[in-house]
Amino acid sequence: MNANYKPRNYNSVSPYLIVNGAETTIQFLINAFDAQELRRFPDESGRLMHAEVRLNDSVIMLADAVEAWPAIPAHVHIYVPDADAAYQRALAAGATSVQEPAQRSEDDDRRGGVKDAGGTTWWIATQVS
């Protein structure tokens, strides 16, 4: 097997988000979750044809929606060290609440959710038991 079949330090599976306002989504991810922008490929008008950010050990790929590739609502689950703090940072970064963090008796995670301006719902969790 070719050892270079994927970029170094990339995971094998990455969500690919087609959103309205990729730049806004990137800034949200930086502000809410300390994401690091890896690369971007804008077209002549500045629309992002492709961009990538790293969130801890994962890469998220995204692009601006166009007629041939419309925005599609998505749900992404992210583990963080403190779900409550990350939830509050996400709200401060412009997200709207979907569900306040809570732990249910049948779940090992404390989990809450927010929706960003691009339409992606982010489920934020911390394993607590």
N, C-alpha and C positions, 0 to 999 in steps of 0.2 A: 504494500500500500504506500502511496505517495505521502510522505510526512508533511508536505506542504499543501495539502488539499484545502486548507482554510487559513485565514490570516492568523498569525501568532496572537495568542491571548484572546481569541474570539471563542465563544461558546458554539456548540453545534447547531443549536436552534435559537433563532432570534425572532421576536415579534416584528412584523413589518406593518407600520401604521400609516394609512393614507388618511390625512387629516385636512381640515380647513385651517390653514395657518400653521405650517410646520415650524416656522421661526418662533411663534408664540409657544408651541408645545415644547420646543427645545429649551426656551427660557424658563418655562414652568418646571421642567425636569431638573434643570440646574438649580433653581431657587428652592424647590421643594425637597429634592432628594440628593443634592450635591452631585448630579450627573456631570460627566465630563464629555464635552463634544469631541468626537474623534475626527470626523471629516464631513464635508458638505460639497454638493455639486449643484450649483444654481444654473439655470438657463440664462439666456441673454437678458431677460426681464427681471431676474432676481428670484424667480420662483424656484423653490428647492425641488429638484428632480430626485435627489437622494441625499440623505444625511444619516449620520450615526452618532449615538451617544452611548457612553458606558455608564451603567448603574451597577456599582460594586463589581460582581463577577459576570455580568450579563451585558450584551450589546442590544440596543433597540434601534431598529432601522425605521426611517420615516420619510415621507415625501408629501408635498402639497398635492391636494386633489386637483384633477383636471377632468374635462368632460369624459374622456375615455377611461379614467380611473377615479371615480367619485369617492368622496369621503365615506368611510364605513365605520359606524360605531364599534368600538372594541372594548374588551375588558382585559386588564392586565393585573396579575397578582404580583406583589412585591413584598419580600421579607426585609424588615428593617430592625435595628436594635431596639427602637422604642416607637411602637405604633401610635401612641398618643401624641408624642412630640412631632412625628412625621405628619400625622393627620393635621395638626395645627399649622405646621409650616406649609402644607399643601393649601390650606384655606387662605393663609396669608399671601400665598403666591397666586391667588386668584381662582382657585377651584371652588366648586360648590359641594356641599355635603350630600352624600348619598346615604351614609350610615355612620353614626358615631362609633368609635372603637368600643368593643365589648367582647367579653369572653362568654361563650355559651357552654353549658355544662358538658356537652358532648364533643367539644372542640378543644384541642391543645393550644390553639392560637387565640390571641387577642386581635381582633380584626375590625377594621372600619373601611369606609370607601368614600372617594371623592370623584367628581367629574371635572375634567379640565375644559378650557375654552374650545379646544379642538374636537371635543366629543368623546374622548377616551375616559372610561371609568377605571380608576386605579384602586385596587383592593390592597390595603396596607395592613400587614400583619407582623406580629412578633410571637414566636413560640414561647409560651410561658409555663407549660407543664409537660 
